Amino acid sequence: REDGEAPLPIEDSELALAGINMLLNNGFRESDQLFKKYRNHSPLMSFGASFVSFLNAMMTFEEEKMQLACDDLKATEKLCESEEAGVIETIKNKIKKNVDGRKSTLSMIDRLQRQIIVADCQVYLAVLSFVKQELSAYIKGGWILRKAWKIYNKCYTDINALQEIYQKKSTQESLTSDAANDNHIAAEGVTEDSLNRLKGAVSFGYGLFHLCISMVPPNLLKIINLLGFPGDRLQGLSSLMYASESKDMKAPLATLALLWYHTVVRPFFALDGSDNKAGLKEAKEILAKKESAYPNSSLFMFFKGRIQRLE
């Protein structure tokens, strides 16, 4: 953080979520200003600013804005990688029963957060690359996507393992006071909320990969699977659902992705045969749950219109 800048008014994860909510409630300019104001305070806020820049580029398709988005995403990626001390090989070794326990777990949470942001940036860079519609750009984009998928997959596995370890430690603490004393410092650095939010953060990208690849035609799917990309639709949907219920900044985006799937993809690709109304129930439930948070959102109005049209 640069000297003279005001500190973050709240946790960066809460501020980032507020910025995305502002964006979806048609406050594009306000959201852009918020993220730009605090972009140097944390990787998460930097990513928020880059994401708004990416959206701006995708809405206008202007060469200058696309280049700016590219530069912003690369800057965020560089910021995340600059302070990384390597990938966690084994989580169990990181949570030690000693005085360094808190430091290692805190840095682990931070490192996982940074890795997820790097993967997110790579996905958006790949999209910007695909937009160029050149063969070399497609190859480059595919290579970037593969890198992103590997990070998502690794982080998803690590976070699940970390959640299991945390739950075991919590159970042990409740059973014996000795275990509580032994594990107190180690467990102190990680909270259930931080793990849940992190899982929500990775589940958005992880779920989108699964969902999008599962819709690839079967003859191409085998080739894509050979390249290391999975395609489990149910896994994708459950991950997106988890992300949408989390407190991560991408929760609203996961909600939109689910609405898009149920109201646009399912009827368009005839995933349920001739039944065009198959996804309506799920879409209505999502809208009913989230609508109050986005009273002015044109995107939510669009999906509401899609539902009425399908009915």
Secondary structure, 3 states (H helix, E strand, C coil): CCCCCCCCCCCHHHHHHHHHHHHHCCCHHHHHHHHHHHCCCCHHHHHHHHHHHHHHHHHHCCHHHHHHHHHHHHHHHHHHHHCCCCCCCCHHHHCCCCCCHHHHHHHHHHHHHHHHHHHHHHHHHHHHHHHCCCHHHHHHHHHHHHHHHHHHHHHHHHHHHHHHHHHHHHHHHHHCHHHHHHHHHHHHCCCHHHHHHHHHHHHHHHHHHHHHHHCCCHHHHHHHHHCCCCCCHHHHHHHHHHHHHCCCCCHHHHHHHHHHHHHHHHHHCCCCCCCCCCCHHHHHHHHHHHHHHCCCCHHHHHHHHHHHHHC
